[in-house]
Amino acid sequence: MQQQSDKEAIIKKAKEKYYELKNKSGSHSPSALLIQKEIPEVNLTIDCCFLSNPYATEAFMKRLKSAISNEKWLYSQIESYPAQNAQIAEDVAKSTGVKAENIFIGNGATEAISAILNNFIQGKILIMLPTFSPYYEYVNKKTTTIHYYPLIKGEDRYYFDIENLFYYCITNDINNMVVINPNNPDGSLVTRDKMKELLEKFAFMDNIILDESFIEFAGTPESVVGSFYEFKNLTIVRSMSKIFGIAGIRAGFCITKSEYVSKLLNSGYLWNSNCFAIYFFGLLNDKEFMKEYEAAKDKYNLELESYGKALETCNPKIKFYKSKANFFLGELIDKTKTVEELMFYLLCEHGIYIRQCADKKGLSDRFFRISSRNEEENKKIIEAFKNFK
């Protein structure tokens, strides 16, 4: 009885403190580091709220440790002004095959998203739901009207019909659109051929923002970066946080019109990258590092596939949607249980942190999102779900 009482007390305290932290975090979840600091009673060991490849993090850290062991190099990096935005774009240009004049470096992909939305989107913008919240949070409401377009909820995945989407946009005079591929938070994928079909059909629009932050997890080459110059209204957003596992150094970019890049560079985005992000961007052209990254990606994606299959059958109370990203959208179909119960069971009894999705437009409080970690952690996650009664 005492043990059960202690467990209930820990869960109660964890709930109170978590929601206090959540209220301060807006539409995003408090970080695992913050939870560890503010709720020490909880032994958080597996962060399934954050979306990244831990094997890629290891590859980067191996290089970074070697670099910072050179005290003279580290001193110069800390003391001096970092490279300017346009200079960093030169490194990204070499690795992507896109001209540097079309690349805007962001302090994380979110800064690039905000810069594009606030400076170049006017009129009406279509945003599919569910989605990544900054796409509707950072729209300039004074100049732009948001049209929310719900994705179709199929038996095992979310999707949209191009013809219906086209009809809606024509009927409502939509001149801007956001597409996330694979979509966050459900992981649904539009293949490269279908995406090019969409881009051709919607060539009449002023702007199409295509977010490919999770495209490396799709298993096969699905990016349309190589076709960028075929579409005059296209902006492609890429986050390095997820695929390389380096969220802490804030590295992202977008590929867009040269006139957009010029305006942004003349609007104050000059030294917006720190020395460690700049060091990372330089590694994109290091053949040995990229070889190590590709090996880390292949290993992770292989484990990701088996993890997804295990999730599908781990607990009849929970439905997981098929995903081509490194995360899975779960729906608690047992009406006698709540996602809150599931979340704090995982957190307090197993040290596993997941993302509630009640605050995501287009989803209800029956949904949550969980990422894939390394093989050992994934096994613990599956066992924890199996034991959820």
Secondary structure, 3 states (H helix, E strand, C coil): CHHHHHHHHHHHHHHHHHHHHHHHHCCCCCCHHHHHHHCCCCCCCEECCCCCCHHHHHHHHHHHHHHHCCHHHHHHHHHCCCCCHHHHHHHHHHHHCCCHHHEEEECCHHHHHHHHHHHHCCEEEEEEECCCCHHHHCCCCCCEEEEEEECEECCCCEECCHHHHHHHHHHCCCCEEEEECCCCCCCCCCCHHHHHHHHHHCCCCCEEEEECCCHHHCCCCCCCHHHHHHCCCEEEEEEHHHHHCCHHHCCEEEECCHHHHHHHHCCCCCCCCCHHHHHHHHHCCCHHHHHHHHHHHHHHHHHHHHHHHHHHCCCCCEEECCCCCCEEEEEECCCCCCHHHHHHHHHHHHCEECEECCCCCCCCCCEEEEECCCHHHHHHHHHHHHCCC
